[in-house]
């Protein structure tokens, strides 16, 4: 982390994030060093520090990470999402809601994944973010949002799934996962129709998941 070479500093941050997944080896020391690395002048180093802090999963880092949520750097905002995955503190969830509307598709996608399946928290703000995600142009983001709403037993999920299967050309396997979670008989006939109309020859896993329903 003290190297003049930003590649070295990035590697250093990455190593600190790997020091013991379960036993939290050198947790305090590594988190302190990684928080300092968030001040680096090179975007990629900050990104690696954020990802490493996400691996360390220490709440002490949250206050420092969220300051970067509106960085002009797409790479840094993407790193912020990784740093906050699984965190249930209100401040962290609020930033994930913000980043679920990011202009960058990867940042939106990971933020939607974080809100939908990586936390158990539920609130009107989270549900509104998930609902907005169901109309995203990216099928995977829509799928993550649908799974998140299904996990929370949202009353509108059935109509959202039916609409997804009727109106879009690219259907995500995540929408099928959402159907499995909600397990409503109302979805059965549409799932049968979906199985008939989709070309699944090159996606054996999708076909297997669909047939299990």
N, C-alpha and C positions, 0 to 999 in steps of 0.2 A: 504493500500500500504506500510505501514511501519512495517507490521507484520514480524516476523521471519519465519512464515509458508508460503511457496510459494502458497499453496491453497488459503489462505486468500488474498495474493497479487493479485492472478488471479481474485478472486471474486471482489476485490476492483476495478480493472481495468474494469471488466465487468459492474459493477454498474455505473462507470463514463461514460461509453459509452451509457448509457440508459437515461441520464438526460435531457429529453425533446427533442423529435424528431423534432418538428416544431419550437418551440420557443427558441431553442438553450440555454437552461438553464445552467448557470455556464460554458459557452463555453470556455472562455479564461483560467479559472482556471483548468478545467478538461483536456483540451488539454495540458497545461503545465505539469501537473502531469503525464499524459500518455506518453508524450515525455520522461520524466525522467525514466519512467518504461521500456522504450526500452533498458535501460542499465542493466536490471536485469540479473543475472547469470543463471536463470532457463528458459529454452526454452519456457515452457508452459506459463509463466508469460508474456514473450515478445509477444507470440502469442496473448494472450488476450488483451494486450495493443494495438497491431496492429489492431485487430478486432474492438476494442473500438474507435480507431482513425478513422477507416473507417466509423463507425456510426456517429461520430462527424463531419466528412467531412469538415475539416478545412485545407486549403492549407498550413498553417504554418507547418503542420506536415510532408509534403511531403519530404522535404530535409532530414529529420531525418530518415524517413522510408526507403527511397531508399538505404541508406547505408547498409541495411540488406539484400538486394536482392540476394547477392551471399553467404549468410550464408551457412555453411555446414549442418545446421539443416533444414530438410524438413518441420518441423512444423513452423519454423520462416518464411521460404520462402512462405509457404501457407498463413501465417498471413499478409505478405507484400501485397499479391494479394488482400486480403480483405480490407486492409488499402487504396488501390489505386483505388478500384472500383468506377467508375463514375468520376474520376478526369481527366480533359482535358489538364492540363499543359503538355508541351512537355516532361519534365523530367519524369513525371508519366507514360505517354504513352510509352516512350522508355523502361522503366522497365517492363511494362506489355508485350511488344513485346518480351523482353528477357525471361520472365517467361513463355510465351506461348510455349517455347521450353524446359521447365524444364524436368528433368528426372522423376519427380514425376507426376503421371497421374492426381491427384486431383489439383495440382498446375497448370498444363497445362490447365485443364478443366476450372477452374475458370478464369484464365487469358484470355482464348479464349472467354469466356462469357463476360468478361469485355470489351475486344476489339470489340467484335461483336455487342453487343446490349446495353451496358451501356454508351457509348460515341457516339457523332455524328462526331467526328474527322475523317478525311480521309487523307491518305497519301500513297505513294508507299510502305513505310515500314509496315504500318498497313495491306495493301492489301496482301503484300508478306507473312506476318505472318498468315493471314487468309487462304491464298492459301496453305501454308504448312500444316495448320491444316486439310485441306480436305483429306489428305493422312494419317492422324494419325490412329494407330491401334484401337483406342477407338472410338466407334460409336457416343457417345455423343459429344466428341470433334470435330469430323468431322461435326456433325450437327450444333454445335455452329459456326463453321467456315463458313458453308454454309449460315446460317442465316445472319452472318455478311456481307458476300459478297452480298447477296440478298438485304440487307438494303442499300448497297452502289450502287445498280444497276450495279454490275460488269458484263461486257460483256461476261465473260466466265461461268457465273453461270448455264446457261441451260445445257451445255455439262457436267459440273461437277455433276449436279443432275442426269442426265441420266446415267452417269457412275456409280454414287453411287448406284442407284437402280438395275443396271445390274450386278455389279461385287461383291457386298458384301452380306454376309448372314444375318448380323444383321443391320437392317435399323432403324435409329433414327427417332422419330416423328418430330424432329427438321428439318429434310430434307423436310418433308411435309410442315412445317411452312415456310421454305424458298421458296417452290414452290408457296405457297399462296401469299407471298410477291411479288414475281416476276410476277406471273399471266400471264404466257406465254401459248398460245394455243399449242405450240410445246410439252408441258409436258402432255397434256391431255391423250393421248393414253397410255403413260407409267404409269400414275397414275391409270388408269383403270386396267391395267395389274397388277400393284402392289396390288391393292385391291383384285384381284382374287387369287394371289399367296401367300399373307401373311396369316399366321394363327393368326387371331385377336380375337379369342374366349376369351382369358384371358386379353385383353386390349381394353375395351369398349371405353375408351377415344380416343385412337389412331384410332379406327375404325370410331368413330364419326367425328374426325377431317378430316380424309381422305375422307369420304363421303360428307363432306361440300364442297369439291373442285369440 
